[in-house]
Amino acid sequence: MESLKNKILTEGVVREGNILKVDKFLNHQMDIKFFNEIGKEFKERFKDHKIDKILTIEASGIAIAGIAAQYFDYVPVVFAKKTDSLNIDSELYTSKVHSFTKKKDYTVMASKNFIKKGENILIIDDFLANGCAALGLIDIIKQGEANVVGVGIVIEKGFQPGRKVLEEKDIKVESLAIIEKMDAGKIYFK
Ligand code: 5GP
């Protein structure tokens, strides 16, 4: 997606440890007009699939998935929670995830009420790095005996193994921009 690549080049900042900061339009301040372009593009990439629901992970995935859902006939969006909150249903699917950015493990959870047997679920997230977040969401979907349609990612860091890990499990991965490398503050796309 050319417009996304341009936005990453003009507004993205490369941080230590191969972290790309895109706080100006994706992870902090959100460019909602642009999110609509992202949503349309996800629809285009998954137009041949039946999708009953979108699953994402808090926090950054929520707005992206919410806007994308409008292009999938307003299917429901569920976001996996990272923190145990008192008002969440006690009947939960949970999975352990290692955070690439925070370098620690955390548990993701979703209520059993919202992941149902036989549902076709599309996963959407902001970044793909090592694939841990996506694997956690896939685990939750499988526990609910629902089907993983695929994984839609805004920015894939192609130099990390996330895609390989997911494709080895026969998961379709669609990334709107794939970064080949980040070197001396510069970003190179595939
Ligand atoms: P993974 O689980 O695939 O290793 O990492 C994906 C998750 O880590 C995403 O949900 C995202 O929040 C975060 N992440 C990984 N790499 C980056 C990065 O370079 N920049 C930002 N902003 N988030 C990242």
Residues whose N, C-alpha, C, O or C-beta is under 5 A from the ligand:
A	BS01	5GP	N18 I19 L20 K21 N27 H98 F100 T101 D125 F127 L128 A129 N130 G131 C132 A133 A134 G162
